[in-house]
Amino acid sequence: MLGLSTHTDTFCRDNLPPADSQPVFLLDRFAYPETLNAAVELTDRMVERGFGDRVALVGQGRSRTYAELADWTSRIARALVEDYGIKPGNRILIRSPNTPALVACWLGATKAGAVVVNTMPLLRKKELLQHTEKARIALALCDMRMLDELQACMAESAFLQRIVPFDGTAALDGELDRAAAAKPAGPFWVDTGRDDVALLGFTSGSTGVPKATMHFHRDLLIIADAYAREILDVRPDDVFVGSPPLAFTFGLGGLAVFPLRFGACAVLLEKAAPADLIGIIQSHKATICFTAPTAYRAMLAAMEDGADLSSLRCAVSAGETLPAPVFNAWIERTGRPMLDGIGGTEMLHIYISNRLGDARPGVTGKPLTGYEAKVVDDAMNEVPRGTPGHLAVRGPVGCRYLDDDRQAHYVRDGWNLPGDTFIQDQDGYFRFAARSDDMIVSAGYNIAGPEVEAALLAHPDVAECGVVGAADEARGIIVQAHVVLRPGVTACDDKARELQDFVKRTIAPYKYPRSVVFADTLPKTESGKIQRFRLKQGMAVQ
């Protein structure tokens, strides 16, 4: 039973899945007042608790205290309501790299009662258009340095009416910045319900058609009060760093929600390449690092003798499974703890994790307190320990797709089915075995093969293609395209690079095929479907 809603724009609540198709929510351990605005809890309430003078955010050459962040976000919220007409429940899209300004815009929009859609900086017009149309977004906030793709999106969108630029640098000289600066100091927010949608997290899914996952105000606090409190034991003197975009809920939790919930500090960097993270940890005396396994592998490769990571309390790995050799090499080289975990956009953040003092190589761990997990067969029967099966999980958060028939595939009998094959051992530890579908997980990014195929097929020289994940020593899994060229076109290295560049210009660059294999034909079923399992086995017909 949903509680109070203050949304005058009821689009999100109207498009929640029916109650009987949502998962069971285990909320006994997580109680919050019926009126709740998550952004206020992460800013103004922290000032009230005595954290006002502590540094909350570092980035773009300066730091912001909790008091400054509370004022900054209140001014943005007031500008959105008074100058741009935002009503509770309106959706606002934000496009920006990881900067303090992005966090301020997200918190300000949330304070204004809006439902925020954070988007990755690498998204192109096509993908942004999918977001605006699915969520019916009329207003977008955009870092003024990256307006082009969003402006192209607005020209074709049926819903996007206005883009408000903001300055992601320390200058703060964008339209939104000036509007906010003109507002009076002092607290400002719109009351919202704990069961009001605060965030729409988009995830591609195996078809490439985006799904919007709906998360309440209470959910944003739950992930901190569950994972960050129990697993990380976050303290006010912690300093968080990492590489995931805040548009990923992995990054939003690790680089914004978790530190702000406990009075700690987040260092936000536009460019946090793996090799750079070593110096970032050293210079900022970081205590907690969030990134993907491939990044940790690259960090190890770039680490020089004498690198001082002694400040680091733990390294958190998620986004894809953490190979045992990477875990072992990290521990041997750094002596610092590493925690693997599994989460997802549908579940908002990590729900199964290793613990400090109880981390095993090649093992994902055990469910967080307040969560339950099991391994089941196709009929949802729990399988014997040691037997591979589908991972099923439930807890205080869960999957709520925005108006999407795929809800029935993700939620069954009250359990969330993330699409992973797992094994639970006799001691109760969960170990990842494989993805249950053809989603390609590369360097922590979910990449839908059909979407890459569609991009390649738009090139005039491509007759047909099949895209699969292929093993790669450096990245774990890479996108590999098997391509049949049109007659008269020569297969060569230059043509492969041309196709790769074409994909980069068409969809987000991280989705491009790092390997291009030319073939005369592709293996197919009698009905003409490409047999991707044969491509994975290297059985393309040459």
TORMARLO-28143 format. One record per residue (C-alpha): residue number from 1; x, y, z. Coordinates in steps of 0.05 Angstrom, whole numbers. Example, Ala and Ser with C-alpha at 12.3 -4.5 7.8 and 13.67 -1.06 7.14 Angstrom:
2
- 1_246_-90_156
- 2_273_-21_143
END
This chain:
542
- 1_0_0_0
- 2_31_65_-23
- 3_34_123_25
- 4_23_198_16
- 5_41_231_-51
- 6_50_305_-61
- 7_60_299_-136
- 8_12_343_-175
- 9_41_312_-238
- 10_20_240_-226
- 11_54_210_-287
- 12_103_166_-248
- 13_53_139_-197
- 14_2_127_-253
- 15_54_85_-290
- 16_79_42_-233
- 17_71_-32_-245
- 18_8_-63_-216
- 19_18_-82_-143
- 20_13_-156_-158
- 21_70_-152_-208
- 22_118_-116_-161
- 23_167_-153_-116
- 24_156_-164_-43
- 25_189_-107_-4
- 26_221_-125_62
- 27_216_-59_100
- 28_216_-79_173
- 29_287_-53_185
- 30_277_12_146
- 31_227_61_174
- 32_222_133_151
- 33_170_188_161
- 34_114_191_111
- 35_136_260_88
- 36_208_253_64
- 37_252_289_14
- 38_317_250_4
- 39_356_312_-19
- 40_338_349_44
- 41_363_290_86
- 42_430_292_50
- 43_440_367_57
- 44_399_410_106
- 45_390_354_156
- 46_465_342_157
- 47_475_416_173
- 48_425_409_230
- 49_465_349_256
- 50_528_392_261
- 51_563_376_196
- 52_555_446_165
- 53_629_463_167
- 54_653_395_142
- 55_673_387_68
- 56_619_351_29
- 57_644_356_-44
- 58_712_368_-76
- 59_720_382_-150
- 60_737_434_-203
- 61_792_461_-159
- 62_751_478_-97
- 63_712_446_-40
- 64_642_456_-15
- 65_619_448_57
- 66_553_417_76
- 67_527_487_93
- 68_547_512_24
- 69_517_452_-10
- 70_451_460_28
- 71_447_534_7
- 72_468_519_-65
- 73_416_465_-75
- 74_361_506_-42
- 75_375_564_-90
- 76_372_516_-150
- 77_307_486_-124
- 78_277_555_-115
- 79_298_575_-186
- 80_268_512_-216
- 81_202_525_-181
- 82_197_600_-188
- 83_232_613_-254
- 84_221_549_-293
- 85_153_528_-267
- 86_172_459_-241
- 87_115_423_-207
- 88_121_363_-160
- 89_127_300_-202
- 90_154_334_-266
- 91_213_297_-295
- 92_279_333_-304
- 93_336_305_-346
- 94_408_323_-326
- 95_467_316_-373
- 96_536_327_-345
- 97_602_295_-328
- 98_618_280_-255
- 99_624_348_-222
- 100_599_381_-158
- 101_552_421_-203
- 102_519_355_-226
- 103_508_334_-154
- 104_480_403_-137
- 105_432_400_-197
- 106_409_330_-178
- 107_397_350_-106
- 108_366_416_-125
- 109_317_383_-173
- 110_300_331_-121
- 111_288_386_-69
- 112_241_418_-119
- 113_199_355_-119
- 114_220_334_-189
- 115_236_263_-213
- 116_308_263_-238
- 117_336_226_-298
- 118_412_229_-295
- 119_444_212_-363
- 120_514_190_-381
- 121_556_242_-417
- 122_571_194_-474
- 123_499_186_-495
- 124_481_210_-565
- 125_418_241_-593
- 126_385_174_-607
- 127_393_150_-536
- 128_374_216_-504
- 129_311_217_-547
- 130_292_149_-520
- 131_298_177_-450
- 132_258_240_-463
- 133_201_203_-498
- 134_196_146_-448
- 135_195_192_-388
- 136_159_250_-422
- 137_212_300_-402
- 138_198_374_-416
- 139_258_406_-381
- 140_332_387_-383
- 141_391_415_-345
- 142_456_409_-384
- 143_528_426_-373
- 144_539_484_-422
- 145_601_448_-450
- 146_560_390_-478
- 147_495_419_-507
- 148_501_394_-579
- 149_471_324_-573
- 150_415_347_-527
- 151_397_404_-573
- 152_394_355_-631
- 153_349_311_-587
- 154_302_369_-572
- 155_293_384_-646
- 156_261_314_-654
- 157_229_305_-586
- 158_154_307_-576
- 159_163_327_-503
- 160_229_364_-490
- 161_213_439_-491
- 162_271_473_-456
- 163_344_462_-441
- 164_373_503_-384
- 165_450_507_-387
- 166_492_507_-324
- 167_567_516_-315
- 168_602_452_-293
- 169_667_490_-279
- 170_683_531_-218
- 171_661_594_-254
- 172_587_579_-246
- 173_566_626_-301
- 174_510_589_-336
- 175_437_608_-341
- 176_416_564_-283
- 177_475_588_-241
- 178_454_661_-250
- 179_381_645_-235
- 180_401_608_-172
- 181_449_663_-149
- 182_393_714_-153
- 183_351_675_-103
- 184_353_692_-28
- 185_395_649_18
- 186_360_601_65
- 187_328_532_63
- 188_278_517_7
- 189_247_451_-13
- 190_182_419_-33
- 191_154_367_14
- 192_149_298_-19
- 193_125_230_4
- 194_173_174_21
- 195_135_133_-32
- 196_140_187_-85
- 197_186_171_-143
- 198_250_211_-138
- 199_294_178_-191
- 200_286_144_-258
- 201_346_101_-273
- 202_350_78_-346
- 203_379_11_-365
- 204_383_-16_-435
- 205_365_-89_-426
- 206_384_-142_-476
- 207_341_-113_-531
- 208_372_-44_-530
- 209_303_-13_-517
- 210_312_26_-452
- 211_274_10_-389
- 212_263_63_-335
- 213_270_37_-265
- 214_230_77_-213
- 215_260_91_-144
- 216_226_126_-86
- 217_255_178_-39
- 218_260_124_15
- 219_300_79_-32
- 220_356_130_-38
- 221_365_128_37
- 222_356_53_43
- 223_416_37_0
- 224_459_80_46
- 225_428_54_110
- 226_436_-18_85
- 227_500_-26_44
- 228_540_36_63
- 229_526_28_138
- 230_534_-47_144
- 231_588_-63_93
- 232_629_1_90
- 233_616_28_160
- 234_621_98_131
- 235_650_151_178
- 236_652_227_173
- 237_726_226_160
- 238_719_180_98
- 239_738_207_30
- 240_704_173_-30
- 241_734_171_-100
- 242_717_131_-162
- 243_705_128_-236
- 244_632_108_-249
- 245_587_162_-278
- 246_534_187_-229
- 247_483_167_-282
- 248_498_96_-261
- 249_464_81_-196
- 250_530_48_-175
- 251_563_116_-183
- 252_506_156_-153
- 253_508_114_-90
- 254_583_109_-83
- 255_600_182_-101
- 256_541_220_-74
- 257_488_185_-32
- 258_536_145_13
- 259_584_200_32
- 260_530_253_41
- 261_487_207_84
- 262_543_201_136
- 263_577_268_134
- 264_636_244_93
- 265_669_275_31
- 266_664_258_-43
- 267_718_276_-93
- 268_686_286_-161
- 269_729_285_-223
- 270_708_292_-296
- 271_764_247_-318
- 272_783_190_-271
- 273_819_141_-317
- 274_843_79_-280
- 275_916_100_-282
- 276_897_168_-254
- 277_859_138_-195
- 278_925_118_-162
- 279_948_190_-158
- 280_878_213_-138
- 281_877_165_-80
- 282_945_189_-58
- 283_933_264_-65
- 284_864_264_-32
- 285_881_211_20
- 286_819_173_-4
- 287_792_119_41
- 288_740_85_-4
- 289_746_75_-79
- 290_689_53_-126
- 291_703_26_-195
- 292_698_-36_-239
- 293_745_-97_-240
- 294_776_-77_-307
- 295_795_-10_-277
- 296_829_-44_-217
- 297_867_-88_-266
- 298_890_-26_-303
- 299_908_8_-238
- 300_952_-51_-220
- 301_986_-48_-288
- 302_1000_27_-280
- 303_1021_24_-207
- 304_1093_44_-195
- 305_1136_19_-138
- 306_1127_64_-79
- 307_1054_81_-93
- 308_1023_97_-26
- 309_952_72_-19
- 310_956_67_57
- 311_897_115_66
- 312_850_67_30
- 313_803_29_77
- 314_773_-12_21
- 315_765_-17_-54
- 316_694_-32_-77
- 317_685_-71_-142
- 318_619_-79_-179
- 319_590_-72_-248
- 320_615_-141_-269
- 321_642_-201_-234
- 322_710_-193_-201
- 323_758_-247_-226
- 324_797_-282_-172
- 325_865_-265_-203
- 326_849_-190_-199
- 327_826_-197_-127
- 328_889_-236_-109
- 329_936_-189_-146
- 330_904_-128_-112
- 331_912_-156_-43
- 332_983_-179_-56
- 333_1005_-113_-88
- 334_969_-63_-43
- 335_952_-100_21
- 336_886_-62_21
- 337_818_-97_26
- 338_776_-107_-36
- 339_701_-120_-34
- 340_663_-152_-92
- 341_588_-143_-96
- 342_530_-149_-144
- 343_476_-96_-153
- 344_436_-68_-210
- 345_396_-9_-234
- 346_331_-46_-219
- 347_353_-57_-146
- 348_387_12_-144
- 349_452_-13_-113
- 350_490_-72_-85
- 351_450_-127_-50
- 352_500_-184_-44
- 353_570_-168_-21
- 354_633_-192_12
- 355_649_-162_80
- 356_711_-132_110
- 357_747_-190_143
- 358_705_-240_102
- 359_723_-230_29
- 360_740_-290_-14
- 361_769_-291_-85
- 362_719_-310_-139
- 363_660_-304_-90
- 364_607_-249_-92
- 365_589_-258_-18
- 366_524_-261_21
- 367_460_-218_21
- 368_459_-154_61
- 369_420_-154_125
- 370_348_-143_107
- 371_356_-177_39
- 372_343_-249_19
- 373_372_-288_-40
- 374_366_-358_-68
- 375_384_-397_-131
- 376_324_-425_-168
- 377_306_-466_-230
- 378_260_-444_-286
- 379_199_-461_-243
- 380_224_-418_-185
- 381_242_-479_-143
- 382_305_-470_-101
- 383_360_-516_-127
- 384_408_-555_-83
- 385_471_-520_-58
- 386_527_-524_-109
- 387_478_-526_-168
- 388_476_-469_-219
- 389_410_-433_-227
- 390_377_-365_-233
- 391_392_-315_-178
- 392_329_-290_-142
- 393_332_-234_-92
- 394_285_-190_-52
- 395_295_-136_1
- 396_274_-66_19
- 397_283_-42_-54
- 398_264_-76_-118
- 399_245_-71_-191
- 400_190_-23_-213
- 401_193_-11_-288
- 402_158_50_-316
- 403_101_24_-359
- 404_139_-36_-386
- 405_116_-107_-401
- 406_185_-132_-383
- 407_165_-125_-309
- 408_137_-195_-313
- 409_204_-223_-335
- 410_243_-189_-279
- 411_195_-202_-221
- 412_165_-271_-208
- 413_129_-294_-145
- 414_151_-231_-109
- 415_225_-242_-125
- 416_271_-201_-169
- 417_307_-241_-223
- 418_368_-200_-246
- 419_384_-248_-303
- 420_447_-278_-273
- 421_465_-350_-264
- 422_494_-362_-194
- 423_516_-419_-149
- 424_506_-418_-74
- 425_557_-461_-37
- 426_547_-503_26
- 427_569_-445_70
- 428_516_-398_40
- 429_563_-356_-3
- 430_540_-337_-73
- 431_586_-343_-134
- 432_572_-313_-202
- 433_571_-363_-261
- 434_546_-325_-322
- 435_496_-276_-350
- 436_431_-311_-366
- 437_420_-271_-430
- 438_461_-241_-485
- 439_476_-176_-450
- 440_549_-158_-459
- 441_580_-132_-395
- 442_646_-98_-413
- 443_687_-56_-364
- 444_626_-48_-321
- 445_581_-23_-377
- 446_518_-61_-399
- 447_518_-63_-475
- 448_461_-93_-515
- 449_486_-130_-576
- 450_425_-115_-619
- 451_436_-41_-610
- 452_507_-46_-635
- 453_483_-88_-693
- 454_432_-35_-712
- 455_486_18_-712
- 456_531_-24_-757
- 457_475_-41_-805
- 458_465_34_-816
- 459_533_35_-851
- 460_525_28_-927
- 461_581_-24_-932
- 462_551_-73_-881
- 463_506_-128_-908
- 464_494_-164_-843
- 465_526_-172_-775
- 466_522_-207_-709
- 467_549_-178_-644
- 468_571_-220_-584
- 469_615_-215_-523
- 470_685_-243_-531
- 471_737_-258_-477
- 472_792_-207_-471
- 473_852_-209_-423
- 474_851_-134_-409
- 475_776_-120_-404
- 476_746_-187_-386
- 477_694_-183_-442
- 478_694_-140_-503
- 479_643_-126_-557
- 480_659_-166_-619
- 481_624_-154_-686
- 482_621_-208_-740
- 483_609_-170_-804
- 484_590_-190_-875
- 485_608_-134_-923
- 486_570_-117_-986
- 487_597_-144_-1052
- 488_657_-106_-1077
- 489_678_-78_-1009
- 490_746_-101_-986
- 491_754_-128_-916
- 492_816_-97_-884
- 493_841_-62_-821
- 494_822_6_-848
- 495_751_-17_-861
- 496_747_-45_-790
- 497_769_22_-761
- 498_719_58_-805
- 499_663_15_-778
- 500_686_25_-707
- 501_688_101_-716
- 502_619_99_-748
- 503_589_64_-688
- 504_622_113_-641
- 505_588_170_-677
- 506_520_135_-678
- 507_513_111_-606
- 508_552_119_-542
- 509_626_108_-558
- 510_637_57_-503
- 511_590_9_-541
- 512_633_5_-603
- 513_661_-64_-624
- 514_733_-69_-602
- 515_740_-130_-646
- 516_714_-134_-718
- 517_715_-202_-751
- 518_698_-203_-826
- 519_662_-264_-853
- 520_632_-287_-919
- 521_568_-311_-884
- 522_541_-317_-814
- 523_515_-382_-784
- 524_439_-383_-783
- 525_381_-427_-763
- 526_334_-454_-816
- 527_288_-396_-802
- 528_344_-347_-817
- 529_361_-326_-746
- 530_435_-313_-733
- 531_464_-366_-686
- 532_502_-320_-639
- 533_523_-379_-595
- 534_564_-403_-655
- 535_595_-335_-662
- 536_615_-338_-589
- 537_648_-405_-603
- 538_687_-376_-661
- 539_647_-416_-711
- 540_630_-361_-761
- 541_632_-387_-833
- 542_692_-356_-866
END
